[in-house]
Amino acid sequence: MAEFRDRLRVVPEFLPEDYEKVKDALFGRLERRLSRWDPSQVELEISMKERDTSAQRVTLECWITGVPKIVGTSRQLDLDQAVIEVRDDVWRQVDKFVTKQESQRK
């Protein structure tokens, strides 16, 4: 059975030693919010540009079947904080979508 962690692509600029730490930071809270979908309906990709510069940018993209593409970004220089910020940004957008869908059913 696939898990959401398995649906994440980590794009270069992240180092191999970053991968597990990134996955650990992303999942938990985000995974609980995505649990209304089957993991096979979700694709995630995290990328970084300009690593270790003042222009560093971390992006988390999320594709869910039947949902407009969701993108979270961070310009935090601390990598751990950047990953948490993009996770929370995507979580808020997924939550907003779910809340809107639930209110339309009533």
C-alpha positions in Angstrom: 0.0 0.0 0.0 1.4 3.4 -1.0 1.8 6.1 1.5 1.9 9.9 0.9 5.7 9.9 1.7 6.1 7.6 -1.4 4.3 10.2 -3.5 6.9 12.9 -2.9 9.6 13.8 -5.4 12.6 15.6 -4.0 14.3 17.6 -6.7 18.1 18.2 -6.9 19.5 21.1 -4.9 18.4 19.1 -1.9 21.2 16.8 -0.9 20.6 13.0 -0.4 21.2 13.5 3.3 18.3 16.0 3.3 15.7 13.6 2.0 14.5 11.9 5.2 14.6 15.1 7.2 12.5 16.8 4.6 10.0 13.9 4.5 9.8 13.8 8.3 9.1 17.6 8.4 6.5 17.5 5.7 4.4 14.6 6.8 2.3 14.1 9.9 0.2 17.2 9.9 0.0 17.4 6.1 -0.6 13.7 5.8 -3.6 13.9 8.1 -5.1 16.6 5.9 -4.5 14.6 2.7 -6.0 11.4 4.2 -9.4 12.1 2.6 -7.7 11.1 -0.7 -6.0 7.8 -1.6 -2.3 8.3 -1.9 -2.5 7.3 -5.6 -4.5 10.5 -6.2 -1.8 12.7 -4.8 1.6 13.8 -6.2 4.0 16.1 -4.3 7.2 17.7 -5.4 9.6 19.8 -3.3 12.3 21.8 -5.0 14.8 24.5 -4.1 16.5 27.2 -6.1 19.6 29.2 -5.2 20.5 27.0 -2.2 22.5 28.8 0.5 22.1 32.2 -1.0 20.0 35.2 0.0 17.7 34.3 -3.0 17.0 30.8 -1.8 13.5 29.7 -2.5 11.8 26.4 -1.5 8.6 25.3 -3.3 6.2 22.5 -2.5 3.8 21.6 -5.3 0.8 19.4 -4.8 -1.4 17.8 -7.4 -4.6 16.1 -6.2 -7.1 14.5 -8.5 -10.0 16.9 -9.0 -8.3 19.8 -7.2 -6.5 22.8 -8.7 -2.7 22.6 -8.4 -1.6 23.8 -4.9 1.8 25.6 -4.5 3.5 26.6 -1.3 6.7 28.7 -1.3 9.2 30.0 1.2 12.2 32.3 1.1 13.4 31.3 4.6 17.1 30.8 4.6 17.0 28.1 7.3 16.1 24.9 5.4 14.1 23.3 8.2 12.0 26.5 8.6 11.5 26.7 4.9 10.2 23.2 4.7 7.8 23.8 7.6 6.6 27.0 6.0 5.8 25.4 2.6 4.2 22.4 4.4 1.9 24.8 6.4 1.2 26.9 3.2 0.0 23.8 1.3 -1.9 22.5 4.4 -3.8 25.8 4.6 -4.7 25.7 0.9 -5.9 22.1 1.1 -7.9 22.9 4.2 -9.5 25.9 2.4 -10.4 23.7 -0.5 -11.9 21.0 1.8 -13.8 23.6 3.8 -15.2 25.1 0.7 -16.3 21.7 -0.7 -18.0 20.8 2.6 -19.9 24.1 2.8 -21.1 23.7 -0.8 -22.6 20.3 0.0 -24.8 21.7 2.8 
